Structure formats: structure tokens, C-alpha cells
């Protein structure tokens, strides 16, 4: 439950952060909203990929066979 809340808070933070930057541009409102949502989604995707990579590395102990 707390992970869902954390993901929601992160998404909201990324969306509103992107919105503050994008609203300075002279684009139509729907394009601005889509751009802000795209930036927020990309940020969440990157964070989720990093978390999965770390979890996999912890489960395997190491990713190298040195």
C-alpha cells in the first residue's frame, strides 16, 4: 500500500514539475498536458527500471562471474 502511495506521490511530483517548465512554452494546452504526462511517465519508467535492476542484483548477489 505504501509503495502505491509513494509511486503516486512521485508521479504527481514529476507531473507538476514538468508542468511548471512546460507551461512557459507557447503550445496549446492539450499539447502541454501531454508533454508533462510524457515527461512524468518517462521519469517513473526510469526509476522503476533502476529499482528492478537493483532488486535483481541483490537476488543474484552479483551480476559478474569474476
Buried (B, 14 or more C-beta within 10 A) or exposed (E): EEEEEEEEEBBEEBBEBBBEEBBEEEEEEEEBBEBBBEBBBEBBEEBEEEEEEEEEEEEEEEEEEE
